[in-house]
Amino acid sequence: MDVKGYEERLRERVGEGEYERHKELVRLLARNLALEDLLWEEILVSIRDVDARTELLRQRNSIVRDIHTEFRALNIEVPTVWKRILKVLVKY
C-alpha cells in the first residue's frame, strides 16, 4: 500500500478531529508503514545475501520501533498478527 492509502486508513481509524490535531504524526506514521512495506520487498529480494538482508532487517526493525511509538502517540492499538488473521477470517 502507498503512503496515501495508509494515510486514508489512519484518518478513518483516528477520526477527523484527531486527524486534524495530529496530521503530521499521521503522515509520518503512514510514511513509515509504506517504508516498512518497501523494506520487506527488498528483504525478500536479498534473502540469499546475508549482509544485505541483515542490514535491511536492522533498518526495518528501527522503522517498526518508530511505528509502534507513533501508534501509541496517537492512542491507537498496534495491530497484531492474530487480529489481521481474524479480520480475514471474519470476511469469509
N, C-alpha and C positions, 0 to 999 in steps of 0.2 A: 504494500500500500504506500502511496506517496504522502508527502507532508500535508497537503490539503485534505486528503481523506482522513488522516489521523486527527487533524485539527477539527474537522466537522464532527467526528465521532466524540471527541473530547468535549466539544462545545455542547453537544446534546447531553452528554453524561453529567457535566457540572452545572448546566443550566445557564440561561442567558445572563443573569445578574452576576454570578461568579465569573463567567467568561469575561464580561466587561471589566470586572475588577482585576482579574489576573490574566489578561490577554497575552502578555509577553511570556508568562510562565507556561501557559497552554501552548503557545507557539514553540517554545523551547522543548517542551515535552514531545510535541508532535514531530519536531525535527529529530530528536534523539530516538524516537521509536522507528522512524524511517531509516535512520542511520544504522540502527541495530539490524533491520532487515537486510540492508546492503552488506553489512559485515558478515551476516550468516551466509549470504550468497558467495562472498569471497572465501569464507572458510570452507565451504563445500567444494569450491574450485581448487583450493590449495590443500586439500585433505592429505595428499601424499607428501607435501613439502613441510616437514616438521617445523623448521624455523619460521616459515611464513605463517603456518597455522597457529603456532604458539603466540606470535606477535598479534595476529588478528584476534585470537581469543582474549589476550590481555586487553586489547582495545575495546572489545565487546563487553568484557566484564566491567570496565570503567564506565562505559555508557549505561550499562544496566544499573550500576550503583546510582548514577545520576537520575535515571528514570524513576527508580524507587524513591529517591529523595523528592523528586518533583511530584510524584503521585501523593506522597504524604503531605507535601506543602499545600496541595490542592484539596486535601482531605478526601482523596479517592482511594478506595480499597484496591490494592495491587492484584490484578487478575492472576489466578493460579492456573496451572495446567489442568487440574481437575475441573475448575469452573469452565474452562474453554471446552473440555470434553463434554461436560454436562449440557452446555448450550447447544452443541452439535447434536447430542442425543435427543434433546427436547424438540428440536426441529423435525425429527423423524417421527 
